[in-house]
Amino acid sequence: MSDENLYRYLDANKQIKLDPEGYLVKQGDWNEGVADLLAKDEELTLTEEHWELIRVVRDFYARYEMAPAMRPLVKATKQALGEEKGRSVYLMSLFPGSPPKRLARIAGLPKPTNCL
């Protein structure tokens, strides 16, 4: 079986390859335009509030070389954006379902460890 069956493409030109869970195969493919496409694939429209969190997650990854699970995400958000935004309820309102997984995916990062 070809590995082509295990992947799909984000763009019509078949340049941006996604793994079976929808994460970028090559992190170097990420840019803000790709983030918009990934968000659209998640049926989200990115606002400045979304972008604040994307920057927090990308900074976390740059520092620790891993995408944060929920508790570290809440803590990092609280430190970067303040008490009001550093709450799981706020994160859920912007990224329903699993904020760590959805944020990592849109931010072009690997799936967080400890996320099912």
Protein Blocks (a to p, Z undefined) as FASTA:
>chain_A
ZZklmpccfbfnlmaccdfkopafblklpcfklmmmmmmmnopacdfklmmmmmmmmmmm
mmnopacdfklmmmmmmmmnojklmcfklmmmmmghjlmlmmmmmnopacdehiZZ
